[in-house]
Amino acid sequence: MTRKRKIPNYMRATPSISREREFELLNSFGGYKYHRTDLSEVIEADVSKQNFVYGPRGYYITTLHVCRKCGTEFRFTAEEQQVWFEEYGLSVCAFPDWCLTCRREIRQEKAKRKLYDEYLTDDDANLTAQQCRELADLIMNLFGPELNEKRRNRYNRMMNRISNVDDNRAS
């Protein structure tokens, strides 16, 4: 019986990197052993700027991930890691769950939700016709046609106000 050869969890960068150097890079942070890595892109980290609990990252190494939302593979590059952990101050244990396009969609969705929440604090009687149109569009974009009773009533009020303004302009 032959033993099955264990496939490494990383891609060989170049043959010029020694096995000792690979071992040093992959052991510079414990999280790298749980992710597929690409050793062709490596940046030395500035430990003084990192926010860590268990230990800092000695190097930033490009890691390969699968998006939880759309299922595509994406790369979390060493440059992105440097920005996340040194400029934004995120914990060095953080890894992205979503690809760039899904993250962009999530940010846009949050911006719509924030705008909708700002409209919730306003009294509907003080809204202009343009704001009523915007609020009605937000309600449909965020919640779709399956609205609960409270949102459906608010949407109908906005549509009635818009139609009343349009009728007054036509007269």
Rosetta constraint file for C-alpha pairs under 8 A:
AtomPair CA 9 CA 33 HARMONIC 7.29 0.50
AtomPair CA 9 CA 34 HARMONIC 7.98 0.50
AtomPair CA 9 CA 35 HARMONIC 7.02 0.50
AtomPair CA 9 CA 36 HARMONIC 5.13 0.50
AtomPair CA 9 CA 37 HARMONIC 6.96 0.50
AtomPair CA 10 CA 35 HARMONIC 7.96 0.50
AtomPair CA 10 CA 36 HARMONIC 5.01 0.50
AtomPair CA 10 CA 37 HARMONIC 4.60 0.50
AtomPair CA 10 CA 38 HARMONIC 6.02 0.50
AtomPair CA 10 CA 39 HARMONIC 7.42 0.50
AtomPair CA 11 CA 36 HARMONIC 7.55 0.50
AtomPair CA 11 CA 37 HARMONIC 6.27 0.50
AtomPair CA 11 CA 38 HARMONIC 5.23 0.50
AtomPair CA 11 CA 39 HARMONIC 6.61 0.50
AtomPair CA 12 CA 38 HARMONIC 7.16 0.50
AtomPair CA 12 CA 39 HARMONIC 6.47 0.50
AtomPair CA 12 CA 40 HARMONIC 7.79 0.50
AtomPair CA 13 CA 17 HARMONIC 7.23 0.50
AtomPair CA 13 CA 38 HARMONIC 6.52 0.50
AtomPair CA 13 CA 39 HARMONIC 4.79 0.50
AtomPair CA 13 CA 40 HARMONIC 4.48 0.50
AtomPair CA 14 CA 40 HARMONIC 7.07 0.50
AtomPair CA 17 CA 21 HARMONIC 6.30 0.50
AtomPair CA 17 CA 22 HARMONIC 6.83 0.50
AtomPair CA 18 CA 22 HARMONIC 6.37 0.50
AtomPair CA 19 CA 23 HARMONIC 6.09 0.50
AtomPair CA 20 CA 24 HARMONIC 6.19 0.50
AtomPair CA 21 CA 25 HARMONIC 6.16 0.50
AtomPair CA 22 CA 26 HARMONIC 6.08 0.50
AtomPair CA 22 CA 39 HARMONIC 7.71 0.50
AtomPair CA 23 CA 27 HARMONIC 6.03 0.50
AtomPair CA 24 CA 28 HARMONIC 6.07 0.50
AtomPair CA 25 CA 29 HARMONIC 8.00 0.50
AtomPair CA 25 CA 58 HARMONIC 7.89 0.50
AtomPair CA 25 CA 59 HARMONIC 6.71 0.50
AtomPair CA 25 CA 61 HARMONIC 7.85 0.50
AtomPair CA 26 CA 30 HARMONIC 7.83 0.50
AtomPair CA 26 CA 32 HARMONIC 5.95 0.50
AtomPair CA 26 CA 33 HARMONIC 6.79 0.50
AtomPair CA 27 CA 32 HARMONIC 7.31 0.50
AtomPair CA 27 CA 33 HARMONIC 7.66 0.50
AtomPair CA 28 CA 57 HARMONIC 5.95 0.50
AtomPair CA 28 CA 58 HARMONIC 5.07 0.50
AtomPair CA 28 CA 59 HARMONIC 6.35 0.50
AtomPair CA 29 CA 55 HARMONIC 7.54 0.50
AtomPair CA 29 CA 56 HARMONIC 6.96 0.50
AtomPair CA 29 CA 57 HARMONIC 5.08 0.50
AtomPair CA 29 CA 58 HARMONIC 6.70 0.50
AtomPair CA 29 CA 59 HARMONIC 7.72 0.50
AtomPair CA 30 CA 34 HARMONIC 7.97 0.50
AtomPair CA 31 CA 35 HARMONIC 7.03 0.50
AtomPair CA 31 CA 93 HARMONIC 7.03 0.50
AtomPair CA 32 CA 36 HARMONIC 7.40 0.50
AtomPair CA 32 CA 37 HARMONIC 7.05 0.50
AtomPair CA 32 CA 63 HARMONIC 7.79 0.50
AtomPair CA 35 CA 63 HARMONIC 6.42 0.50
AtomPair CA 35 CA 64 HARMONIC 6.82 0.50
AtomPair CA 35 CA 65 HARMONIC 7.38 0.50
AtomPair CA 36 CA 63 HARMONIC 5.68 0.50
AtomPair CA 36 CA 64 HARMONIC 5.30 0.50
AtomPair CA 36 CA 65 HARMONIC 7.38 0.50
AtomPair CA 37 CA 61 HARMONIC 6.76 0.50
AtomPair CA 37 CA 62 HARMONIC 5.76 0.50
AtomPair CA 37 CA 63 HARMONIC 4.23 0.50
AtomPair CA 37 CA 64 HARMONIC 5.86 0.50
AtomPair CA 38 CA 61 HARMONIC 6.77 0.50
AtomPair CA 38 CA 62 HARMONIC 5.28 0.50
AtomPair CA 38 CA 63 HARMONIC 5.97 0.50
AtomPair CA 38 CA 64 HARMONIC 7.35 0.50
AtomPair CA 39 CA 61 HARMONIC 6.28 0.50
AtomPair CA 39 CA 62 HARMONIC 6.79 0.50
AtomPair CA 40 CA 62 HARMONIC 7.86 0.50
AtomPair CA 41 CA 61 HARMONIC 6.02 0.50
AtomPair CA 41 CA 62 HARMONIC 5.85 0.50
AtomPair CA 41 CA 77 HARMONIC 7.47 0.50
AtomPair CA 41 CA 78 HARMONIC 6.34 0.50
AtomPair CA 42 CA 59 HARMONIC 6.54 0.50
AtomPair CA 42 CA 60 HARMONIC 5.62 0.50
AtomPair CA 42 CA 61 HARMONIC 4.77 0.50
AtomPair CA 42 CA 62 HARMONIC 6.90 0.50
AtomPair CA 42 CA 78 HARMONIC 6.16 0.50
AtomPair CA 43 CA 59 HARMONIC 5.56 0.50
AtomPair CA 43 CA 60 HARMONIC 5.07 0.50
AtomPair CA 43 CA 61 HARMONIC 6.75 0.50
AtomPair CA 43 CA 78 HARMONIC 6.21 0.50
AtomPair CA 43 CA 79 HARMONIC 7.56 0.50
AtomPair CA 44 CA 58 HARMONIC 6.31 0.50
AtomPair CA 44 CA 59 HARMONIC 4.41 0.50
AtomPair CA 44 CA 60 HARMONIC 6.22 0.50
AtomPair CA 45 CA 57 HARMONIC 6.55 0.50
AtomPair CA 45 CA 58 HARMONIC 5.38 0.50
AtomPair CA 45 CA 59 HARMONIC 4.92 0.50
AtomPair CA 45 CA 60 HARMONIC 6.23 0.50
AtomPair CA 45 CA 82 HARMONIC 7.22 0.50
AtomPair CA 46 CA 50 HARMONIC 7.10 0.50
AtomPair CA 46 CA 58 HARMONIC 7.74 0.50
AtomPair CA 46 CA 86 HARMONIC 7.46 0.50
AtomPair CA 47 CA 56 HARMONIC 6.14 0.50
AtomPair CA 47 CA 57 HARMONIC 6.98 0.50
AtomPair CA 47 CA 58 HARMONIC 7.04 0.50
AtomPair CA 49 CA 85 HARMONIC 7.49 0.50
AtomPair CA 49 CA 86 HARMONIC 5.06 0.50
AtomPair CA 49 CA 87 HARMONIC 7.75 0.50
AtomPair CA 49 CA 89 HARMONIC 7.45 0.50
AtomPair CA 50 CA 56 HARMONIC 6.79 0.50
AtomPair CA 50 CA 85 HARMONIC 5.64 0.50
AtomPair CA 50 CA 86 HARMONIC 5.47 0.50
AtomPair CA 50 CA 89 HARMONIC 6.43 0.50
AtomPair CA 50 CA 90 HARMONIC 7.76 0.50
AtomPair CA 50 CA 91 HARMONIC 7.33 0.50
AtomPair CA 50 CA 92 HARMONIC 6.89 0.50
AtomPair CA 51 CA 56 HARMONIC 7.70 0.50
AtomPair CA 51 CA 85 HARMONIC 6.94 0.50
AtomPair CA 51 CA 89 HARMONIC 5.96 0.50
AtomPair CA 51 CA 90 HARMONIC 6.32 0.50
AtomPair CA 51 CA 91 HARMONIC 5.01 0.50
AtomPair CA 51 CA 92 HARMONIC 6.24 0.50
AtomPair CA 52 CA 56 HARMONIC 5.70 0.50
AtomPair CA 52 CA 91 HARMONIC 5.54 0.50
AtomPair CA 52 CA 92 HARMONIC 5.59 0.50
AtomPair CA 52 CA 93 HARMONIC 7.36 0.50
AtomPair CA 53 CA 91 HARMONIC 7.88 0.50
AtomPair CA 56 CA 92 HARMONIC 6.85 0.50
AtomPair CA 57 CA 92 HARMONIC 6.88 0.50
AtomPair CA 60 CA 78 HARMONIC 4.90 0.50
AtomPair CA 60 CA 79 HARMONIC 7.73 0.50
AtomPair CA 60 CA 81 HARMONIC 6.37 0.50
AtomPair CA 60 CA 82 HARMONIC 6.77 0.50
AtomPair CA 61 CA 77 HARMONIC 7.00 0.50
AtomPair CA 61 CA 78 HARMONIC 5.07 0.50
AtomPair CA 62 CA 75 HARMONIC 6.66 0.50
AtomPair CA 62 CA 76 HARMONIC 5.60 0.50
AtomPair CA 62 CA 77 HARMONIC 4.31 0.50
AtomPair CA 62 CA 78 HARMONIC 4.79 0.50
AtomPair CA 63 CA 75 HARMONIC 5.81 0.50
AtomPair CA 63 CA 76 HARMONIC 5.23 0.50
AtomPair CA 63 CA 77 HARMONIC 6.51 0.50
AtomPair CA 63 CA 78 HARMONIC 7.94 0.50
AtomPair CA 64 CA 73 HARMONIC 7.00 0.50
AtomPair CA 64 CA 74 HARMONIC 5.93 0.50
AtomPair CA 64 CA 75 HARMONIC 4.67 0.50
AtomPair CA 64 CA 76 HARMONIC 6.24 0.50
AtomPair CA 65 CA 73 HARMONIC 5.62 0.50
AtomPair CA 65 CA 74 HARMONIC 5.45 0.50
AtomPair CA 65 CA 75 HARMONIC 6.22 0.50
AtomPair CA 65 CA 76 HARMONIC 7.27 0.50
AtomPair CA 65 CA 97 HARMONIC 7.76 0.50
AtomPair CA 66 CA 71 HARMONIC 5.68 0.50
AtomPair CA 66 CA 72 HARMONIC 5.53 0.50
AtomPair CA 66 CA 73 HARMONIC 4.35 0.50
AtomPair CA 66 CA 74 HARMONIC 6.15 0.50
AtomPair CA 66 CA 97 HARMONIC 7.55 0.50
AtomPair CA 66 CA 98 HARMONIC 7.58 0.50
AtomPair CA 66 CA 99 HARMONIC 7.74 0.50
AtomPair CA 67 CA 71 HARMONIC 4.69 0.50
AtomPair CA 67 CA 72 HARMONIC 5.40 0.50
AtomPair CA 67 CA 73 HARMONIC 6.23 0.50
AtomPair CA 67 CA 74 HARMONIC 7.09 0.50
AtomPair CA 67 CA 97 HARMONIC 5.79 0.50
AtomPair CA 67 CA 98 HARMONIC 4.50 0.50
AtomPair CA 67 CA 99 HARMONIC 5.37 0.50
AtomPair CA 68 CA 97 HARMONIC 5.87 0.50
AtomPair CA 68 CA 98 HARMONIC 5.76 0.50
AtomPair CA 69 CA 98 HARMONIC 6.42 0.50
AtomPair CA 69 CA 102 HARMONIC 6.99 0.50
AtomPair CA 70 CA 102 HARMONIC 7.49 0.50
AtomPair CA 72 CA 99 HARMONIC 7.54 0.50
AtomPair CA 73 CA 99 HARMONIC 7.77 0.50
AtomPair CA 74 CA 99 HARMONIC 6.00 0.50
AtomPair CA 76 CA 80 HARMONIC 6.45 0.50
AtomPair CA 76 CA 81 HARMONIC 6.98 0.50
AtomPair CA 76 CA 96 HARMONIC 7.48 0.50
AtomPair CA 77 CA 81 HARMONIC 6.33 0.50
AtomPair CA 78 CA 82 HARMONIC 6.21 0.50
AtomPair CA 79 CA 83 HARMONIC 6.41 0.50
AtomPair CA 80 CA 84 HARMONIC 6.14 0.50
AtomPair CA 81 CA 85 HARMONIC 6.01 0.50
AtomPair CA 82 CA 86 HARMONIC 5.59 0.50
AtomPair CA 82 CA 87 HARMONIC 7.36 0.50
AtomPair CA 83 CA 87 HARMONIC 5.01 0.50
AtomPair CA 83 CA 88 HARMONIC 6.37 0.50
AtomPair CA 84 CA 88 HARMONIC 5.06 0.50
AtomPair CA 84 CA 89 HARMONIC 6.40 0.50
AtomPair CA 84 CA 90 HARMONIC 5.82 0.50
AtomPair CA 85 CA 89 HARMONIC 4.93 0.50
AtomPair CA 85 CA 90 HARMONIC 4.98 0.50
AtomPair CA 85 CA 91 HARMONIC 6.44 0.50
AtomPair CA 85 CA 92 HARMONIC 5.97 0.50
AtomPair CA 86 CA 90 HARMONIC 7.68 0.50
AtomPair CA 90 CA 94 HARMONIC 7.07 0.50
AtomPair CA 98 CA 102 HARMONIC 5.80 0.50
AtomPair CA 98 CA 103 HARMONIC 5.85 0.50
AtomPair CA 99 CA 103 HARMONIC 6.09 0.50
AtomPair CA 100 CA 104 HARMONIC 6.13 0.50
AtomPair CA 101 CA 105 HARMONIC 6.29 0.50
AtomPair CA 102 CA 106 HARMONIC 6.13 0.50
AtomPair CA 103 CA 107 HARMONIC 6.20 0.50
AtomPair CA 104 CA 108 HARMONIC 6.28 0.50
AtomPair CA 105 CA 109 HARMONIC 6.14 0.50
AtomPair CA 106 CA 110 HARMONIC 6.18 0.50
AtomPair CA 107 CA 111 HARMONIC 6.19 0.50
AtomPair CA 108 CA 112 HARMONIC 6.30 0.50
AtomPair CA 109 CA 113 HARMONIC 6.21 0.50
AtomPair CA 109 CA 142 HARMONIC 7.83 0.50
AtomPair CA 110 CA 114 HARMONIC 6.08 0.50
AtomPair CA 111 CA 115 HARMONIC 6.25 0.50
AtomPair CA 112 CA 116 HARMONIC 6.18 0.50
AtomPair CA 112 CA 138 HARMONIC 6.92 0.50
AtomPair CA 112 CA 142 HARMONIC 7.53 0.50
AtomPair CA 113 CA 117 HARMONIC 6.13 0.50
AtomPair CA 113 CA 142 HARMONIC 7.34 0.50
AtomPair CA 114 CA 118 HARMONIC 6.30 0.50
AtomPair CA 115 CA 119 HARMONIC 6.47 0.50
AtomPair CA 116 CA 120 HARMONIC 6.40 0.50
AtomPair CA 116 CA 135 HARMONIC 6.98 0.50
AtomPair CA 116 CA 138 HARMONIC 6.66 0.50
AtomPair CA 116 CA 139 HARMONIC 7.67 0.50
AtomPair CA 117 CA 121 HARMONIC 6.88 0.50
AtomPair CA 118 CA 122 HARMONIC 6.97 0.50
AtomPair CA 119 CA 123 HARMONIC 7.99 0.50
AtomPair CA 119 CA 135 HARMONIC 7.30 0.50
AtomPair CA 122 CA 126 HARMONIC 7.38 0.50
AtomPair CA 122 CA 127 HARMONIC 7.74 0.50
AtomPair CA 123 CA 127 HARMONIC 7.16 0.50
AtomPair CA 127 CA 131 HARMONIC 5.77 0.50
AtomPair CA 127 CA 132 HARMONIC 6.27 0.50
AtomPair CA 128 CA 132 HARMONIC 6.18 0.50
AtomPair CA 129 CA 133 HARMONIC 6.27 0.50
AtomPair CA 129 CA 161 HARMONIC 7.06 0.50
AtomPair CA 129 CA 162 HARMONIC 5.70 0.50
AtomPair CA 129 CA 165 HARMONIC 6.94 0.50
AtomPair CA 130 CA 134 HARMONIC 6.24 0.50
AtomPair CA 131 CA 135 HARMONIC 6.00 0.50
AtomPair CA 132 CA 136 HARMONIC 6.06 0.50
AtomPair CA 132 CA 158 HARMONIC 5.25 0.50
AtomPair CA 132 CA 159 HARMONIC 7.46 0.50
AtomPair CA 132 CA 161 HARMONIC 7.40 0.50
AtomPair CA 132 CA 162 HARMONIC 6.73 0.50
AtomPair CA 133 CA 137 HARMONIC 6.17 0.50
AtomPair CA 133 CA 158 HARMONIC 7.05 0.50
AtomPair CA 133 CA 159 HARMONIC 7.47 0.50
AtomPair CA 133 CA 162 HARMONIC 6.88 0.50
AtomPair CA 134 CA 138 HARMONIC 6.11 0.50
AtomPair CA 135 CA 139 HARMONIC 6.13 0.50
AtomPair CA 135 CA 155 HARMONIC 7.91 0.50
AtomPair CA 135 CA 158 HARMONIC 7.51 0.50
AtomPair CA 136 CA 140 HARMONIC 6.39 0.50
AtomPair CA 136 CA 155 HARMONIC 5.56 0.50
AtomPair CA 136 CA 158 HARMONIC 6.18 0.50
AtomPair CA 136 CA 159 HARMONIC 7.01 0.50
AtomPair CA 137 CA 141 HARMONIC 6.05 0.50
AtomPair CA 138 CA 142 HARMONIC 5.89 0.50
AtomPair CA 139 CA 143 HARMONIC 5.82 0.50
AtomPair CA 139 CA 144 HARMONIC 7.24 0.50
AtomPair CA 139 CA 151 HARMONIC 7.46 0.50
AtomPair CA 139 CA 155 HARMONIC 6.91 0.50
AtomPair CA 140 CA 144 HARMONIC 4.66 0.50
AtomPair CA 140 CA 145 HARMONIC 6.45 0.50
AtomPair CA 143 CA 147 HARMONIC 6.21 0.50
AtomPair CA 147 CA 151 HARMONIC 5.85 0.50
AtomPair CA 147 CA 152 HARMONIC 5.48 0.50
AtomPair CA 148 CA 152 HARMONIC 6.02 0.50
AtomPair CA 149 CA 153 HARMONIC 6.05 0.50
AtomPair CA 150 CA 154 HARMONIC 6.35 0.50
AtomPair CA 151 CA 155 HARMONIC 6.02 0.50
AtomPair CA 152 CA 156 HARMONIC 6.09 0.50
AtomPair CA 153 CA 157 HARMONIC 6.19 0.50
AtomPair CA 154 CA 158 HARMONIC 6.28 0.50
AtomPair CA 155 CA 159 HARMONIC 6.25 0.50
AtomPair CA 156 CA 160 HARMONIC 6.08 0.50
AtomPair CA 157 CA 161 HARMONIC 6.21 0.50
AtomPair CA 158 CA 162 HARMONIC 6.22 0.50
AtomPair CA 159 CA 163 HARMONIC 6.16 0.50
AtomPair CA 160 CA 164 HARMONIC 6.06 0.50
AtomPair CA 161 CA 165 HARMONIC 6.21 0.50
AtomPair CA 162 CA 166 HARMONIC 6.20 0.50
AtomPair CA 163 CA 167 HARMONIC 6.01 0.50
AtomPair CA 164 CA 168 HARMONIC 6.16 0.50
AtomPair CA 165 CA 169 HARMONIC 6.31 0.50
AtomPair CA 166 CA 170 HARMONIC 6.30 0.50
AtomPair CA 167 CA 171 HARMONIC 6.31 0.50
